[in-house]
Amino acid sequence: MSGGRTPRTLLWSWYGGLLAGLLPVLLLGFAYSAIADRLAFVGWALVVAAAWVALLYHAFAAGWPAARRVGAMALAAAAAFAAFAWLEVEHQEVLELGFRAELPAIYHPVATRPAAAGALAAALALLGGAALLFSLRRRTL
């Protein structure tokens, strides 16, 4: 047990981190792949999921404090959603057509705009940077 954490707390942190990272990425990747009929989105989801698990495992194995772990994971998610925005740019037309054909009732142009994924990436980068700064500041006190 490191840092006064109980095994139960560690388990919640591990499985919570897995669920928070894998579920949205895999759902988004597989859904957009089905909508756009492009395997690139599934490939993105699988690569991001593998990197997420590897980074989370490393963070726990190295005994990183929670703030450092959150910062690193948020920066990894920011990079992932920046890559997703690039995928949206590459497949913009077919993605919009697929959304309009398969899900017309819930289609909104924001769902297929790369700027939305880019804004999410920027917000996650800010969160990650702030968490890492907090972690560093806390370590120096």
KEDRENBA-988104 format. One line per 2 residues: number of its first residue (from 1); for each residue y, x, z of N, C-alpha, C, O. Coordinates in pm, whole numbers, plus 50000, padded with zeros to 5 digits. Last residue first. Layout:
% KEDRENBA-988104
NUM = Y:X:Z:Y:X:Z:Y:X:Z:Y:X:Z  ...
***
This chain:
% KEDRENBA-988104
141 = 52147:50626:49807:52208:50590:49936:52125:50633:50053:52163:50610:50168  51998:50678:49584:52088:50783:49630:52153:50751:49765:52208:50841:49829
139 = 51858:50445:49539:51782:50565:49571:51871:50675:49628:51827:50756:49709  52056:50270:49466:51983:50244:49590:51906:50367:49635:51890:50392:49755
137 = 52125:50374:49221:52224:50371:49329:52155:50353:49463:52194:50415:49563  51891:50329:49074:51941:50466:49097:52038:50472:49215:52032:50563:49297
135 = 51881:50049:49080:51771:50128:49132:51814:50271:49163:51778:50326:49267  52119:49985:48951:52098:49942:49089:51988:50024:49155:52000:50065:49270
133 = 52056:50089:48699:52168:50145:48776:52156:50109:48924:52181:50192:49012  51844:49918:48634:51820:50062:48648:51932:50129:48725:51907:50217:48807
131 = 51980:49673:48623:51871:49692:48720:51840:49840:48741:51814:49882:48853  52160:49722:48413:52210:49693:48548:52102:49714:48653:52130:49768:48760
129 = 51979:49760:48199:52071:49866:48240:52123:49846:48381:52130:49940:48459  51858:49505:48193:51780:49626:48218:51866:49741:48265:51830:49812:48358
127 = 52079:49341:48132:52002:49320:48255:51924:49445:48291:51923:49487:48407  52147:49450:47881:52242:49452:47992:52172:49435:48126:52202:49505:48223
125 = 51911:49390:47742:51953:49530:47756:52054:49543:47870:52046:49638:47948  51916:49112:47748:51808:49182:47818:51843:49330:47839:51807:49388:47942
123 = 52142:49069:47587:52142:49023:47727:52033:49094:47807:52056:49132:47922  52050:49178:47344:52166:49236:47412:52170:49195:47559:52199:49278:47645
121 = 51837:49004:47286:51812:49148:47304:51928:49214:47378:51905:49297:47466  51979:48766:47255:51881:48778:47363:51849:48925:47392:51837:48964:47508
119 = 52122:48837:47027:52194:48806:47151:52101:48815:47272:52140:48864:47377  51909:48864:46846:51995:48978:46878:52073:48958:47006:52088:49050:47086
117 = 51817:48606:46832:51728:48708:46889:51808:48833:46925:51777:48900:47023  52052:48500:46714:52001:48447:46841:51908:48548:46909:51921:48573:47028
115 = 52079:48636:46474:52181:48656:46578:52133:48604:46714:52171:48659:46817  51882:48542:46305:51860:48671:46372:51962:48697:46483:51933:48771:46577
113 = 51795:48204:46319:51902:48303:46298:51873:48431:46373:51843:48428:46493  51619:48008:46375:51580:48104:46271:51690:48206:46243:51676:48287:46151
111 = 51732:47852:46571:51595:47900:46592:51555:48006:46490:51465:48086:46517  51971:47761:46472:51975:47873:46567:51836:47934:46585:51824:48054:46612
109 = 51910:47531:46321:51932:47659:46254:51935:47781:46347:51904:47892:46304  51636:47349:46441:51778:47377:46459:51801:47514:46397:51721:47605:46418
107 = 51379:47111:46441:51443:47224:46374:51592:47230:46408:51663:47130:46404  51242:46901:46541:51298:46993:46639:51369:47112:46574:51414:47203:46644
105 = 51169:46756:46315:51229:46685:46428:51294:46780:46528:51392:46743:46593  51040:46929:46136:51176:46882:46106:51245:46816:46225:51368:46819:46235
103 = 50826:47133:46124:50884:47080:46248:51025:47026:46225:51119:47074:46288  50748:47191:45859:50648:47164:45961:50702:47100:46088:50633:47021:46152
101 = 50983:47216:45699:50866:47143:45650:50772:47102:45762:50720:46990:45761  51163:47366:45850:51205:47233:45798:51086:47151:45752:51087:47028:45764
99 = 51009:47594:45896:51056:47511:46008:51091:47371:45959:51054:47271:46021  50975:47689:45634:50860:47650:45714:50899:47560:45831:50831:47463:45860
97 = 51241:47748:45563:51165:47648:45488:51045:47598:45568:51017:47478:45569  51297:47951:45752:51372:47825:45752:51298:47715:45678:51292:47601:45725
95 = 51107:48140:45667:51105:48090:45805:51180:47957:45814:51133:47862:45876  51183:48202:45413:51054:48135:45431:51042:48078:45573:50973:47978:45594
93 = 51437:48323:45472:51425:48206:45385:51294:48130:45409:51295:48008:45424  51381:48544:45654:51474:48435:45684:51447:48309:45602:51435:48199:45657
91 = 51240:48779:45681:51167:48658:45642:51251:48532:45664:51196:48425:45690  51420:48979:45761:51330:49004:45649:51265:48875:45596:51238:48866:45476
89 = 51540:48863:45985:51621:48897:45868:51533:48910:45745:51565:48859:45637  51321:48849:46156:51385:48725:46111:51473:48749:45989:51481:48665:45900
87 = 51277:49119:46199:51176:49040:46128:51235:48909:46077:51203:48865:45967  51509:49175:46346:51490:49239:46215:51386:49164:46134:51403:49145:46013
85 = 51449:49026:46573:51566:48990:46493:51556:49051:46354:51589:48986:46255  51233:49175:46666:51211:49038:46621:51328:48990:46535:51307:48920:46436
83 = 51363:49407:46745:51267:49414:46633:51239:49275:46578:51222:49258:46457  51499:49295:46956:51577:49354:46847:51487:49368:46724:51531:49342:46612
81 = 51287:49227:47118:51361:49119:47053:51458:49170:46948:51496:49095:46858  51200:49485:47195:51109:49395:47125:51186:49284:47053:51154:49251:46939
79 = 51421:49584:47331:51377:49651:47208:51287:49559:47126:51295:49556:47004  51415:49402:47545:51532:49409:47457:51496:49476:47324:51536:49429:47218
77 = 51174:49468:47666:51189:49335:47604:51308:49332:47510:51304:49266:47406  51247:49720:47762:51137:49708:47665:51145:49573:47592:51124:49566:47471
75 = 51445:49644:47941:51481:49728:47827:51373:49724:47719:51403:49725:47600  51286:49499:48122:51393:49430:48049:51438:49512:47928:51465:49455:47822
73 = 51124:49703:48221:51062:49593:48147:51168:49516:48066:51140:49472:47955  51312:49864:48351:51233:49918:48241:51173:49806:48156:51172:49815:48033
71 = 51410:49681:48545:51498:49743:48446:51423:49796:48326:51464:49775:48212  51181:49623:48694:51251:49515:48621:51341:49574:48513:51346:49522:48401
69 = 51128:49879:48797:51029:49811:48714:51095:49702:48631:51069:49689:48511  51355:49923:48951:51327:50012:48838:51228:49948:48742:51242:49960:48620
67 = 51324:49717:49138:51443:49720:49051:51420:49810:48930:51461:49777:48819  51075:49780:49267:51092:49657:49188:51211:49665:49093:51200:49623:48978
65 = 50978:50128:49226:51030:50014:49302:51060:49896:49209:51068:49912:49087  50671:50262:49099:50813:50234:49081:50856:50119:49171:50781:50024:49192
63 = 50416:50376:49104:50478:50329:49228:50627:50303:49217:50701:50319:49314  50269:50439:48886:50364:50540:48932:50435:50499:49060:50507:50580:49120
61 = 50130:50202:48852:50055:50323:48885:50147:50433:48939:50108:50509:49027  50338:50027:48779:50266:50007:48904:50192:50134:48946:50191:50169:49064
59 = 50417:50144:48536:50516:50121:48642:50447:50101:48778:50493:50154:48879  50182:50138:48386:50241:50266:48423:50338:50250:48540:50341:50332:48632
57 = 50154:49860:48356:50052:49937:48426:50108:50071:48474:50085:50112:48587  50385:49809:48204:50370:49748:48335:50265:49823:48418:50286:49847:48537
55 = 50324:49955:47972:50441:49990:48052:50430:49932:48193:50462:50000:48291  50092:49820:47883:50089:49963:47911:50206:50005:48001:50187:50082:48095
53 = 50187:49558:47847:50082:49584:47945:50079:49732:47982:50065:49766:48100  50379:49609:47643:50418:49547:47770:50316:49577:47879:50352:49617:47989
51 = 50224:49703:47432:50324:49792:47494:50366:49739:47630:50386:49817:47723  50078:49470:47376:50009:49593:47417:50105:49689:47486:50071:49750:47588
49 = 50287:49295:47304:50200:49264:47417:50128:49389:47468:50118:49411:47589  50391:49423:47077:50476:49407:47196:50390:49378:47319:50416:49432:47426
47 = 50169:49399:46907:50221:49531:46942:50306:49523:47069:50292:49606:47159  50146:49119:46892:50036:49199:46945:50081:49339:46986:50037:49392:47088
45 = 50393:49041:46780:50352:48991:46912:50242:49078:46973:50245:49107:47093  50386:49172:46530:50492:49202:46627:50447:49162:46768:50462:49239:46863
43 = 50167:49037:46419:50162:49181:46441:50265:49226:46543:50236:49307:46631  50276:48784:46399:50161:48805:46486:50148:48954:46518:50121:48991:46633
41 = 50478:48840:46212:50516:48790:46344:50400:48805:46444:50423:48835:46561  50336:48915:45984:50425:49012:46049:50461:48968:46191:50474:49052:46280
39 = 50204:48718:45854:50132:48787:45961:50219:48886:46037:50180:48934:46143  50348:48412:45772:50360:48558:45761:50290:48622:45880:50314:48584:45995
37 = 50420:48143:45777:50302:48186:45701:50309:48336:45671:50280:48380:45560  50612:48043:45937:50657:48119:45821:50543:48160:45731:50566:48208:45620
35 = 50452:47909:46129:50562:47840:46061:50602:47911:45933:50623:47847:45831  50273:48104:46215:50223:47981:46155:50332:47910:46075:50306:47857:45967
33 = 50455:48291:46315:50362:48330:46211:50307:48207:46140:50294:48206:46017  50576:48146:46517:50656:48184:46400:50568:48230:46285:50603:48210:46169
31 = 50350:48125:46689:50417:48006:46635:50498:48041:46511:50489:47971:46410  50290:48392:46751:50191:48311:46681:50255:48186:46619:50218:48145:46509
29 = 50535:48473:46875:50480:48544:46759:50382:48458:46680:50389:48453:46557  50563:48289:47088:50665:48301:46984:50608:48365:46859:50631:48316:46748
27 = 50328:48340:47237:50356:48206:47183:50457:48212:47069:50438:48149:46965  50362:48614:47296:50249:48569:47215:50271:48430:47157:50237:48404:47042
25 = 50603:48603:47446:50592:48687:47326:50478:48639:47236:50495:48625:47115  50550:48432:47664:50654:48398:47565:50640:48477:47435:50662:48423:47326
23 = 50314:48573:47782:50314:48434:47737:50424:48402:47635:50393:48350:47528  50385:48840:47854:50290:48811:47747:50300:48669:47693:50296:48648:47572
21 = 50581:48836:48062:50598:48914:47940:50510:48870:47826:50556:48861:47712  50497:48665:48263:50636:48656:48216:50657:48731:48086:50744:48694:48006
19 = 50231:48754:48303:50258:48619:48252:50399:48609:48193:50418:48552:48086  50275:49016:48403:50194:48991:48283:50228:48857:48220:50250:48847:48099
17 = 50430:48960:48629:50483:49044:48521:50406:49026:48392:50465:49021:48284  50244:48812:48775:50371:48751:48735:50435:48828:48621:50489:48768:48528
15 = 50049:49004:48819:50017:48888:48734:50143:48813:48691:50147:48757:48581  50206:49190:48976:50132:49230:48856:50109:49110:48764:50145:49113:48646
13 = 50310:49034:49186:50400:49109:49099:50331:49147:48968:50391:49136:48861  50075:48938:49301:50172:48843:49246:50267:48914:49150:50300:48860:49044
11 = 49964:49185:49383:49895:49101:49284:49990:49001:49220:49986:48981:49099  50155:49267:49570:50132:49347:49450:50062:49266:49341:50096:49276:49223
9 = 50119:49068:49759:50248:49081:49693:50234:49161:49564:50295:49128:49462  49856:49129:49838:49886:48998:49779:50019:49002:49702:50030:48946:49593
7 = 49878:49382:49954:49804:49367:49829:49833:49233:49759:49836:49226:49636  50221:49420:50064:50083:49384:50087:50010:49375:49953:50075:49361:49849
5 = 50446:49691:50091:50403:49570:50021:50256:49544:50049:50176:49637:50057  50551:49924:50190:50537:49812:50281:50493:49683:50214:50502:49576:50274
3 = 50544:50121:49994:50670:50052:50018:50657:49931:50108:50743:49844:50105  50206:50068:49902:50327:50150:49894:50450:50065:49921:50458:49950:49876
1 = 49882:50085:50000:50000:50000:50000:50124:50089:50000:50142:50173:50088
***
